[in-house]
Amino acid sequence: MTVICFDYWQFLVLANYLIIINKQMSSEDSRNDQSKKDLEKKRARRTRKDEDGRDYICSCGKSYLSYPALYTHIKTKHDGKVLY
C-alpha cells in the first residue's frame, strides 16, 4: 500500500510540474507572437537606389532622404558652404 501512495504523490508532483512548464511555454509563445508582430510593423529600410522621397537635394546634384543627411554631406564634402 505504501508504494501505491508514493506513486500517487509522485504522479501529483509530476502533473503539477508539467502544468507549470506548459504555462511557461504558452507565455513564451505569446511573447514571440508579439515580437513577430512588432517586426512586421517596422518600416522597410530604404536603399541607396531608392529615388522615392529624396526631397533634400544638394547644389552638386546629390539627393538625400533627410535634412540631417544633406547637412552632413554639406559639412563634410563642401566644408560647410552651400554651393549655388
C-alpha angles and dihedrals in degrees: 000000000000092000091054091052091047091050090047092054091046088052092051093049091048092047092051090048091052091049091053092048091049092052091049092050093049091050090050090050091053090050090050090050090052093050090049090053090049091052091050090052093055115100119247114257114253118239131223091254094053106115095180114105097008093141099150109082126180120217089246089065102258117130129208138195095227140028093239089057091051091046091052090048092052092045095050104032102033100032091248094300120124112226118219 
